[in-house]
């Protein structure tokens, strides 16, 4: 049975859901759409349910969980939803906690404030000039009342097919419908203002989380009139940080938290700020600064915690209170010493506020600066907190292996994904934290698939404990491996790829009869692209993949999307991807620009073939990223003419055109003769948001 019902759909709701994972609570998170569901990772006590609920359906969910605390973390402008949740709570007698997003602290003197989207539309009806709407799709229908709205208004909405379809039904389509996923920087907002030639920017005061300051900055920079829709309800509630403290203040389980909230503070059931003051934010917060608090890295843990520093051990010995996960507290605490077995940072902060202890040690595993929970704790604790590192898994593991680690490549696959194939292909030593039982065997199966069979694998588990073990072998030795989920790995490559420049010989590629960008042209084009190590790149008309492979090897921490319509070329792309170990290369079979629409926003694009759609492709690229860097290769005079027309008409700057003619030698007996190749035009440029 659920003991917390969380109505989410915002960044705040997702943050609370994430922090409740693995806390012993049973949480049901309600979101309106499948897209919202995709943003929340279920598991560890968190279940996600998508779909819009009526008041009666909300009541049914609450009646099935009679002791649950109801948390309303819906959007500040979702007034109807909030009213429905409140009504359902009143009907079922459930406790209600409202989580609010912090808005701007003062009214802007140069902005036009209106009460509702309808009022905004009425104001715009009496104006002239283009309008950039950044209020989403749900209330877009109000703006159809603006005269000539299909010509004047530009709507920025989520990049979902259902959203685009509903907007199109209202008459918003083509360049007047901007489908993008935030967050948006001030630079991106300025680019869109220039692109739409907007004189007005309509927004809601969505606070820092909703990107409101970036909209204000962009509007002021561009001289655009801000039209701000005021929040529909004058609500009371608590912040995310306050909500997390409240959830942890009542003890070990959220069921008790819900019960205590309802029974002890019935007059504060609205979730207003007074309820939070009651549990210690006010007077006790001032007392925290008088306490001596330290974040202690206990190293590898285990009996005696032999990898703690002397300073850390001394602090723990004189501490009045030790706080940490059970295994850490058990390893450090002296007989009779006061302890709190807790790892949730909101609960820890609340416990410190309410504690009479004057010296408090918060125990963390390993080194507090190495993939540690210290980062979140420092956000909720006073600035004067001391930080004392321990010996982390990287240092300990390398010492056991007798390996120096000043030249090791450090990464993590615990809760994230890194390009281990590319990193291990280019470094002598790679260290990574792992988080799943299958991580070692899946990685070694990839090594085998990519032909990386001569690597040496070291796996470490349960450091500091009697069950500690370190295993060594080749990838083939770990294909069926099963071990502890929280393990670490060091991969040694005796012969890593050390060439730092691009320049793979043409004959190294598998190509069949598929056209390929020749080596000299390829290297000039790649230089013109100006890639970074984490670039996101489109290769349009990728052919056999020579350019894709070179880009993927250069942008090891980035991603390359190779778009190709020819099935034979697609097969060659897969073969070259495997041969050159470019695991960060994703192959998209299809025709541009349609095949590009659902891909992540690119930083760079190479166009080797456009199938007659060059202008449409470039327009889409600029729509996705107005500051994108683009390089185009053409051979025919017709294509160079099309490219020139595009860079003239579209907002590009830093345009450069090079006509490249090369000749390659061939041996004829004792002599070498030069044979000319077709000249290629290399057109490069950068999107210019100021002219968009």
Phi, psi and omega in degrees: 000138181286141174247357172220128174248115186247117175267111191247224183100003177232170175301320179298316179296319180294323178297315180296317180301317181296318182288339179276349180295137175070018182261001183093355177275155170250110190243133172248121181257126179255126175231157187281329189231162175295328177298315177299323178296323183292341182274353183243126177278118178279170179110168181056041177094359182248124176246141182242133179233127181252153180129142181282131185253140170281171178301319180295321178292324175297316179300321180296319178296322181289320179295332177284348178226074190296334182261010187280147169272132179262124179247124179257101177244036179282172185298143181300340178262002179275064188298319182295317180298315179299317178298320179295319179295316179300315181298316179298321178295318179297321181290327185258353180077022181275149173291144185233126178236119181263125177257123185252150172269132180290127179267188178291151187274343180211156182281141180277129185288335185259010181257155173263122180257132177230161188275337188204165174302323179297318179293325177297317179297321179296320177296314183295333180299335180261019182238174175232154178107161183288155184229131173259115180265123180240031185258007179089186187261339190299323184249020184295334183297333179298329187277355175289350177280349179285127179304137180055036184298329182292340178260328187270327192261139176236121185254126174261120185225174178295149182272064177242140180304319182295322179293314180300320180295317180293324178292320179298324178297332179275352180103006177264111182203175181063221182288350179273359177238113183252105182263108183214153176253128178284185007283159184245131177281167175299324179296318179295319178298319178297319180300318181290325176297315178294318183298321183268354184054043186285142173255343180227143173236119181260128182214170169249156177281084184269007177076184182297316181300325182272007176078020182297315180301324180293327177291317180298315180300316181294318180297317179295320181294327184263359181069033183263144178282123177277133172242113188249124177273120181291156180294138187289335180237140172270087190265156166250147180182194183234160176281173177300314181299317180295321179298318180295325177291319178299317181298328181268350189287337187266005175123201193288327185232147186295336178299314178294325178300315180296317182295313181296320180301317183285315189278327185270335183227055184299329181287348182247026186293351181284352182077026181282173184296332179299327180297323179287322178303325184299329184263015165117006181291329187285268188294320185291333180300325179293331181286339182299322182296342180272353181271154174261113187235139177221139169270120188249120171277117184269008181073219186284350182079206182082176184298125178084346181043062186291351179257018169278154174281161178298320179300314181295318179299317180297319179296317180296324182295328181260004181289141174281335184215132173251133179235136177168176176299155187308313184295328180286314179299316181299328183282335188254324190297139173273158179304130178083355181285138181291132182226156171226115180273097186203143178232353179285125190292327177294320178293319180298315180299319179293319180297321180294319179300322185267356185275148174273354182294144180256337177237115188233129177248126176255119189267132178228150182282152173065221180259127186296346179256011185235095181049056189243160174285357181300328183302313181289323179297321180295338179285335185247357180252162182298158183295333185278008178299135176276150179234121183236110184286157170246190178268117184276176185296326180297307183296315183297312184298314181295327177294322179291331179273355185060038181249128169292146185241013179291340181248017183273145175270123185256132176209176179218138172241024177264100183080010179207175181234130174237160182278076184296327180296310180295320181293316180287337178284338187242002180229147177290327182220133178229130175250139177214141169277138179244161184223358181231148182301329184268358187301316184296311183291323179294321178294318181290329175293323175295316178305317181295316180299324181272007177075020182265063188271350183264008178290154172252127184252132172239126179241132179238140181223152170052046182299135177088354183247162180303332182276005182305136175210149177232126183244149181229151176169189175261165179309322181297337182281349185241016184293336178242020186293141175222122183212200182288136181301317182271078181241174177231159182220142169238128180247125177252130178245114183291339182218070180290157175289119187251352179292126184262351179256161171284166180139050176282130179300145181305320185291347179283341182274146169278127188222341180053233179250017182278135179302149181219139173292120185293159190306309185294319178294319181301316184290322175296316181297318179294323177296320179294335182290328179059057184287154170251168184293338182244026181295150172250116195234138170259135168247101186269121186076057192287341180060227181280350173101016183297316179289319179302313182297314180298319180293319181295325178287334178278319182262069186298328181262008180250205183212139177243133176247114181263117183254123184210138182263339185278118182302323179296318178294323179299318178297319177295323177302315179297320181291319178289327175301314180292317184297319184261008172058045180258078183291341179269021176252119178251132186258125182245115179271118181165181184251131175281146010271351185303320184290349182268343195298323185263006180277158177300160181298127181272155169261333183219157175212139173244128180246107178260344178199134185239353181052036177082005184249030189301313183296317180297322179295312181296322178297319179293319179299316179292328177293319179290319181212100182298345181251023184294148174262129187230139170233132181240134172251130176225154178244316185278155178295326179296319181291320179293326176296318178296318180296317179298318179297321181294314183288341175282316186278328184265158185285083176242148173229174179055038183284134179223137179233123179237130172264114188249120176243128180233158175225142182242144182276150172226139181278129174234099184064236180275355188244161175241127177248149179264134179241122182287147175252164180302135175293145181234137175266125179250110182253127180228154179185167181237136177301141183245097181300332182294336180255359184291000000 
